[in-house]
């Protein structure tokens, strides 16, 4: 009897192969235009295209910046490329670069 389907279901709550528990998993990347930057530089509003890997369409939304990312060099009107990770119910930018 093949138990592979049952095993996959049993292990669904474990981290994907190559991802350690507690490690953030890159879920997508996109390009967009910065529409706002918080005073402390820890959040930005981006009018972005579709986020590859998420199935998320183009929209304008606010993102928190992860500790590894910095928004201090970003200004309203800049075109940026970014990578996001799933962080509970939120998505956080972990890599950000101005084009």
Secondary structure, 3 states (H helix, E strand, C coil): CCCHHHHHHHCCCCCCCCCCCCCCCEEEEEEEEEEEECCCCCEEEEEECCEECCCECCEEEEEEECCCCCCCCCCCCCEEEEEEEEECCEEEEEEEEEC
